[in-house]
């Protein structure tokens, strides 16, 4: 189908109008958008475990979460990390425990299937570190089943091989309260006395090989030796040093507690901070644990009257920035869209972090703050990716009152660029890769190194606001993206699935920076996107591409990934490519009557291979952005995308 065929029809215009109406209806009165953010079974399961740890049981809420957990159980008997995914041992152990805490009969068919799957996979003793830490608090495994992370580490000097500043923000905010809890060794209240010994193939008291390979490198053996030594000597640590370390940890958490938005504004950090205060004997109505508890309750998402889950965090700034860009594609022709964009920009402008110097300043002392968080509030941990998206949107609005905010964002983003030319999501120079091999980091996601997707967005922002290609920050970013391009022409996607996401992000940034469609990097990236288009005209990619699945492939097309591919191709100058018209046609065919799209597969990432996400807004604002941009380009005298996203 040639692009002119769609241009002449009313189908495209109707789809854009319906999608815009659907997105408009979801905007809050104050101008922002927030869509649910769904992970796998682990967060709602941990939430149930937290309630039983504290002895705060809510029977009606448990009923709804139980319904949710049973509904997402896989055909393999266990729980996956994403919709339709393979069995995951740790997620299954936690989901089973949560359901048993709720009151499910262990002999019920769904529980028996889960138990059989766990035992076949080696038993609960082979679950990951965070699962074993939770089980230790319930007395299901000994505390030495968890790798040694003495609380004294909070007082280590910065030159030591491990230091809090050397790990990512999400690791830091979890580690500090967690190691404090593990030092205090509290026992869950567990009012119903529930245990899960039936999930172990061996008696936990007799197990000696809690930490074992295969290791990702020789560092694994080195750090296992260190762990063994620590386990032998930790009990001899001076009590005064431990007391001072706990005091340091509590002060660190309290300083960053973040009110009712929670420590780090992410569930695991919030939960362990609450456990820490509880283990220290703080009364529930003390301002610190009360705020932590309120922050957790705000993550509970009511899917409907019968199903509830707990979110890992909320994403209003991200949602508002991206939804705003979709509406901005319409604003050139529609006054109503302009007013909605202005309302979103006003809401975002008020949330720029200008007064708090966060943890990022350890690597960038003297740099003035100027970023945005991902959540409603998270002042210590602004997000580089969000800042670029918001900065581009404020610039598109073209209002003089945003100029200072854009300048502050520009300066902060330039200051956060790493020495290799790329950007990480929250930290510069967070590349101490050996730390991903300590036993505690069996998830391999302790760090926040530069990535192509974030770098593409930062490059797009800088170029869009007029930073010239000759500027060192822009030049180094282009060089970084050239180096990171894969042999097949794609780019890896750290925060979205996966090579489709990364390739879209890189192509948009490079286009904004002025690279021609004939540039080898642009041509190869576009050619790769064309090579993975599905027969139905759409695009899809499996989360398993973070493991061993073929890049850019999936058994079905998805709205968000189809939109990313289309946006990437348009940025690469392929607007008139027949494949683009086929992709647009796929989106128009699969739009629902209410203007939205269905998307059950997860298309976003917390940590590759460990933790995946489904942004419920992706299925709406990305297709609208792609459709509206296509409509604008084919009706204009230029085929050039003029923005960085």
Buried (B, 14 or more C-beta within 10 A) or exposed (E): BEBEEBBEEEBBEEBBBBBBEBBBEBBEEEBBBBBBBBBBBBBBBBBBBBBBBBEEBEEEBBBBBBBBBBEBBBEBBBBBBBBBBEBBBBBBBBBBBBBBBBEBEBEEEBBEBBBEBBBBBEBBBBBBBBBBBBBBBBEBBBBBBBBBBBBBBBEBEEEEEBBBBBBBBBBBBBBBBBBBBBBBEBEBBBEEEBBBEBBBBEEBEEBEEBBEEEBEEEBBEBBBEBBEEBBEEBEEBEEEEBEBBBEBBBEBBBEBBBBBBBBBBBBBBBBBBBBBBBBBEBEEEEEBBBBBBBBBEBBBBEBEEEBBBBBBBBBBBBBBBBBBBBBBBBBEEBEEBBEBBBBBBBBBBEBBBBEEBBBBBBBBEEBEBBBBBBBBBBBBBBBBBBBBBBBBBBBBBEBEEBEEBBEBBBBBBBBBBBEBBBBBBBBBBBBBEBBBBBBBBBBBBBBBBBBBBBBBBBBBBBBBBEBEEEBEBBBBBBEBBBEBBBEBBBBBBBBBBBBBBBBBBBBBBBBBBEBEBEBEBBBBBBBBBBEBBBEBBBBBBBBBBBEEBEBBBBEBBBBBBBBBBBBBBBBBBBBEBBBBBBBBBBBBEBBEEEBBBEBEBBBBBBBBBBBBBBBBBBBBBBBBBBBBBBBBBBEEEEBEBEBBB
